[in-house]
Amino acid sequence: VPATVLARRPDVAAAQASVMAAQARVGVAEAAWFPAITLTGNGGHASPELGDLFKWSARSWGIGALLSLPLFDGGQRAAQEEGARARLEAAMAAHRGQVLTAFREVEDQLSALRLLEGQAEAQGRAVQSARRATQLSDSRYRNGLVSQLELLDARRSELRSQRQALQVRTAQYTATVGLIRALGGGWDVAPQAAARAQNLAVVAR
């Protein structure tokens, strides 16, 4: 299963978004060490005479600059940067843990599908054997070789084998749904996801 498929999982995507947000906070904390330059400007008209106020020569403007240099802050910026880096490490650890959990869930479902496939084949053979035994008992009963009790026992054995086969098939469907969920598939794309899960199960075998 390609690892990129797991990026569709909401929990993995959320953990990745948390890492990106933590990285952005580290950048903000590092940028606080750099000096800040603020530029201001103003413009207008000034004239001692009201009639000359809006003439071209009555224009006035000014530009100012303010430099802010972080020198003494009592260790506040260093503490903020260390805190941001600690939160980044925690977010990365949580992301790795979530990815490992996703891999484990996918592998569990693939292993279950492989195991259930073998059980389904064995149970299918058991159903065929029970069906042949029922046919043989029915033929012997019709010829008067066995009692009706033996025929009923054969039919009960066949029904029991069929019921077990259906249970295995139900478990296969449940494991397929679990694989779809583990891969981050949604219910709105269930047919495509189911086909993809079946292909994965075939490849896994």
DRENDO-1510 file (C-alpha; in Angstrom, 1 decimal, always signed):
<recs>
REC; n; res; u; v; w
REC; 1; VAL; +0.0; +0.0; +0.0 .
REC; 2; PRO; +1.6; +3.3; -1.0 .
REC; 3; ALA; +2.3; +5.5; +2.1 .
REC; 4; THR; +0.8; +8.5; +0.3 .
REC; 5; VAL; -2.6; +6.9; +0.4 .
REC; 6; LEU; -2.6; +7.4; +4.2 .
REC; 7; ALA; -2.4; +11.1; +3.8 .
REC; 8; ARG; -6.2; +11.0; +3.1 .
REC; 9; ARG; -6.9; +9.9; +6.7 .
REC; 10; PRO; -8.3; +12.8; +8.8 .
REC; 11; ASP; -6.1; +12.0; +11.8 .
REC; 12; VAL; -2.9; +11.9; +9.7 .
REC; 13; ALA; -3.9; +15.1; +7.9 .
REC; 14; ALA; -4.6; +16.8; +11.2 .
REC; 15; ALA; -1.3; +15.7; +12.7 .
REC; 16; GLN; +0.5; +17.0; +9.6 .
REC; 17; ALA; -1.3; +20.4; +9.8 .
REC; 18; SER; -0.3; +20.6; +13.5 .
REC; 19; VAL; +3.4; +20.1; +12.5 .
REC; 20; MET; +3.1; +22.9; +9.8 .
REC; 21; ALA; +1.5; +25.2; +12.4 .
REC; 22; ALA; +4.2; +24.5; +14.9 .
REC; 23; GLN; +6.9; +25.2; +12.2 .
REC; 24; ALA; +5.2; +28.5; +11.5 .
REC; 25; ARG; +5.3; +29.4; +15.2 .
REC; 26; VAL; +9.0; +28.7; +15.3 .
REC; 27; GLY; +9.5; +31.0; +12.4 .
REC; 28; VAL; +7.6; +33.8; +14.1 .
REC; 29; ALA; +9.6; +33.3; +17.3 .
REC; 30; GLU; +12.9; +33.4; +15.3 .
REC; 31; ALA; +11.7; +36.6; +13.4 .
REC; 32; ALA; +11.3; +38.3; +16.8 .
REC; 33; TRP; +15.1; +38.5; +17.1 .
REC; 34; PHE; +15.4; +40.7; +14.0 .
REC; 35; PRO; +15.1; +44.5; +14.2 .
REC; 36; ALA; +11.8; +46.0; +13.1 .
REC; 37; ILE; +11.8; +49.1; +10.9 .
REC; 38; THR; +8.6; +51.1; +10.8 .
REC; 39; LEU; +8.1; +53.7; +8.0 .
REC; 40; THR; +5.5; +56.4; +8.3 .
REC; 41; GLY; +4.4; +59.1; +6.0 .
REC; 42; ASN; +2.0; +62.0; +5.9 .
REC; 43; GLY; +0.9; +64.5; +3.3 .
REC; 44; GLY; -1.4; +67.5; +2.9 .
REC; 45; HIS; -1.7; +71.2; +2.3 .
REC; 46; ALA; -0.5; +74.1; +4.5 .
REC; 47; SER; -0.8; +77.8; +3.8 .
REC; 48; PRO; -1.1; +80.9; +6.0 .
REC; 49; GLU; -3.8; +82.2; +3.6 .
REC; 50; LEU; -7.1; +80.3; +3.2 .
REC; 51; GLY; -7.2; +81.2; -0.5 .
REC; 52; ASP; -3.8; +79.7; -1.1 .
REC; 53; LEU; -4.5; +76.5; +0.8 .
REC; 54; PHE; -5.2; +74.3; -2.2 .
REC; 55; LYS; -2.6; +75.6; -4.5 .
REC; 56; TRP; +0.2; +73.4; -5.8 .
REC; 57; SER; +2.8; +75.3; -3.8 .
REC; 58; ALA; +0.9; +74.8; -0.6 .
REC; 59; ARG; +1.6; +71.0; -0.5 .
REC; 60; SER; +3.4; +69.5; +2.4 .
REC; 61; TRP; +4.7; +66.0; +3.2 .
REC; 62; GLY; +6.9; +64.2; +5.5 .
REC; 63; ILE; +8.5; +60.7; +5.9 .
REC; 64; GLY; +9.6; +59.2; +9.2 .
REC; 65; ALA; +11.3; +55.9; +10.1 .
REC; 66; LEU; +11.4; +54.1; +13.5 .
REC; 67; LEU; +13.9; +51.4; +14.2 .
REC; 68; SER; +13.2; +48.9; +17.0 .
REC; 69; LEU; +16.1; +46.7; +18.0 .
REC; 70; PRO; +15.6; +43.9; +20.6 .
REC; 71; LEU; +18.4; +44.2; +23.1 .
REC; 72; PHE; +17.2; +43.6; +26.6 .
REC; 73; ASP; +13.9; +41.7; +27.1 .
REC; 74; GLY; +14.7; +39.6; +30.1 .
REC; 75; GLY; +14.9; +36.4; +28.1 .
REC; 76; GLN; +11.4; +36.6; +26.8 .
REC; 77; ARG; +12.2; +36.0; +23.2 .
REC; 78; ALA; +14.5; +33.1; +24.0 .
REC; 79; ALA; +11.8; +31.5; +26.1 .
REC; 80; GLN; +9.3; +32.0; +23.3 .
REC; 81; GLU; +11.6; +30.4; +20.8 .
REC; 82; GLU; +12.4; +27.4; +23.0 .
REC; 83; GLY; +8.7; +26.9; +23.7 .
REC; 84; ALA; +7.9; +27.0; +20.0 .
REC; 85; ARG; +10.6; +24.5; +19.2 .
REC; 86; ALA; +9.4; +22.2; +22.0 .
REC; 87; ARG; +5.9; +22.4; +20.6 .
REC; 88; LEU; +7.3; +21.6; +17.2 .
REC; 89; GLU; +9.0; +18.5; +18.5 .
REC; 90; ALA; +5.9; +17.4; +20.3 .
REC; 91; ALA; +3.8; +17.9; +17.1 .
REC; 92; MET; +6.4; +15.9; +15.1 .
REC; 93; ALA; +6.3; +13.1; +17.6 .
REC; 94; ALA; +2.5; +13.0; +17.5 .
REC; 95; HIS; +2.6; +12.9; +13.7 .
REC; 96; ARG; +5.0; +10.0; +13.7 .
REC; 97; GLY; +2.9; +8.1; +16.2 .
REC; 98; GLN; -0.2; +8.8; +14.1 .
REC; 99; VAL; +1.4; +7.6; +10.9 .
REC; 100; LEU; +2.7; +4.4; +12.7 .
REC; 101; THR; -0.9; +3.8; +14.0 .
REC; 102; ALA; -2.2; +4.2; +10.4 .
REC; 103; PHE; +0.3; +1.7; +9.1 .
REC; 104; ARG; -0.5; -0.8; +11.9 .
REC; 105; GLU; -4.3; -0.5; +11.2 .
REC; 106; VAL; -3.8; -1.1; +7.4 .
REC; 107; GLU; -1.4; -4.0; +8.0 .
REC; 108; ASP; -3.9; -5.6; +10.5 .
REC; 109; GLN; -6.7; -5.4; +8.0 .
REC; 110; LEU; -4.6; -6.8; +5.2 .
REC; 111; SER; -3.4; -9.7; +7.4 .
REC; 112; ALA; -7.0; -10.4; +8.4 .
REC; 113; LEU; -8.0; -10.5; +4.7 .
REC; 114; ARG; -5.2; -12.9; +3.9 .
REC; 115; LEU; -6.2; -15.1; +6.8 .
REC; 116; LEU; -9.9; -15.0; +6.0 .
REC; 117; GLU; -9.2; -15.8; +2.3 .
REC; 118; GLY; -7.6; -19.1; +3.4 .
REC; 119; GLN; -10.4; -19.8; +5.7 .
REC; 120; ALA; -12.9; -19.1; +3.0 .
REC; 121; GLU; -11.2; -21.5; +0.6 .
REC; 122; ALA; -11.1; -24.3; +3.3 .
REC; 123; GLN; -14.7; -23.7; +4.2 .
REC; 124; GLY; -15.7; -23.8; +0.5 .
REC; 125; ARG; -14.2; -27.2; +0.2 .
REC; 126; ALA; -16.0; -28.3; +3.4 .
REC; 127; VAL; -19.3; -27.1; +2.0 .
REC; 128; GLN; -18.7; -29.1; -1.2 .
REC; 129; SER; -17.8; -32.2; +0.7 .
REC; 130; ALA; -20.9; -31.8; +2.9 .
REC; 131; ARG; -23.0; -31.4; -0.2 .
REC; 132; ARG; -21.7; -34.5; -1.8 .
REC; 133; ALA; -22.2; -36.4; +1.5 .
REC; 134; THR; -25.8; -35.2; +1.5 .
REC; 135; GLN; -26.4; -36.3; -2.1 .
REC; 136; LEU; -24.9; -39.7; -1.3 .
REC; 137; SER; -27.0; -40.1; +1.8 .
REC; 138; ASP; -30.1; -39.1; -0.2 .
REC; 139; SER; -29.3; -41.7; -2.9 .
REC; 140; ARG; -28.7; -44.4; -0.3 .
REC; 141; TYR; -31.9; -43.5; +1.5 .
REC; 142; ARG; -33.9; -43.7; -1.7 .
REC; 143; ASN; -32.5; -47.2; -2.3 .
REC; 144; GLY; -33.4; -48.2; +1.3 .
REC; 145; LEU; -29.8; -48.6; +2.4 .
REC; 146; VAL; -29.8; -46.1; +5.2 .
REC; 147; SER; -32.4; -44.7; +7.6 .
REC; 148; GLN; -33.9; -41.2; +7.4 .
REC; 149; LEU; -31.9; -40.2; +10.5 .
REC; 150; GLU; -28.6; -40.6; +8.6 .
REC; 151; LEU; -30.0; -38.4; +5.8 .
REC; 152; LEU; -31.1; -35.7; +8.3 .
REC; 153; ASP; -27.6; -35.8; +9.9 .
REC; 154; ALA; -26.0; -35.2; +6.5 .
REC; 155; ARG; -28.3; -32.3; +5.8 .
REC; 156; ARG; -27.6; -30.8; +9.2 .
REC; 157; SER; -23.9; -31.1; +8.5 .
REC; 158; GLU; -24.3; -29.4; +5.2 .
REC; 159; LEU; -26.3; -26.5; +6.7 .
REC; 160; ARG; -23.7; -26.1; +9.4 .
REC; 161; SER; -20.9; -25.9; +6.8 .
REC; 162; GLN; -22.9; -23.3; +4.8 .
REC; 163; ARG; -23.5; -21.2; +7.9 .
REC; 164; GLN; -19.8; -21.2; +8.8 .
REC; 165; ALA; -19.0; -20.2; +5.2 .
REC; 166; LEU; -21.4; -17.3; +5.5 .
REC; 167; GLN; -19.8; -16.3; +8.7 .
REC; 168; VAL; -16.4; -16.2; +7.1 .
REC; 169; ARG; -17.7; -14.2; +4.2 .
REC; 170; THR; -19.3; -11.7; +6.7 .
REC; 171; ALA; -15.9; -11.4; +8.4 .
REC; 172; GLN; -14.3; -10.7; +4.9 .
REC; 173; TYR; -16.8; -7.9; +4.3 .
REC; 174; THR; -16.1; -6.5; +7.7 .
REC; 175; ALA; -12.4; -6.6; +7.2 .
REC; 176; THR; -12.8; -5.0; +3.8 .
REC; 177; VAL; -14.7; -2.1; +5.3 .
REC; 178; GLY; -12.0; -1.8; +8.0 .
REC; 179; LEU; -9.4; -1.6; +5.3 .
REC; 180; ILE; -11.3; +1.1; +3.5 .
REC; 181; ARG; -11.5; +3.1; +6.7 .
REC; 182; ALA; -7.8; +2.5; +7.5 .
REC; 183; LEU; -6.9; +3.8; +4.1 .
REC; 184; GLY; -8.9; +7.0; +4.7 .
REC; 185; GLY; -11.7; +6.2; +2.3 .
REC; 186; GLY; -15.1; +7.7; +2.7 .
REC; 187; TRP; -18.6; +6.3; +2.4 .
REC; 188; ASP; -19.3; +8.6; -0.6 .
REC; 189; VAL; -16.7; +6.7; -2.6 .
REC; 190; ALA; -17.5; +3.3; -1.2 .
REC; 191; PRO; -17.7; +1.4; -4.6 .
REC; 192; GLN; -14.3; +2.7; -5.8 .
REC; 193; ALA; -12.7; +2.1; -2.4 .
REC; 194; ALA; -14.2; -1.4; -2.2 .
REC; 195; ALA; -12.7; -2.2; -5.6 .
REC; 196; ARG; -9.4; -0.8; -4.5 .
REC; 197; ALA; -9.5; -2.8; -1.2 .
REC; 198; GLN; -10.2; -6.0; -3.1 .
REC; 199; ASN; -7.3; -5.3; -5.5 .
REC; 200; LEU; -5.1; -4.8; -2.5 .
REC; 201; ALA; -6.3; -8.0; -0.9 .
REC; 202; VAL; -5.5; -9.9; -4.1 .
REC; 203; VAL; -2.0; -8.4; -4.3 .
REC; 204; ALA; -1.5; -9.2; -0.6 .
REC; 205; ARG; -2.2; -12.9; -1.3 .
</recs>
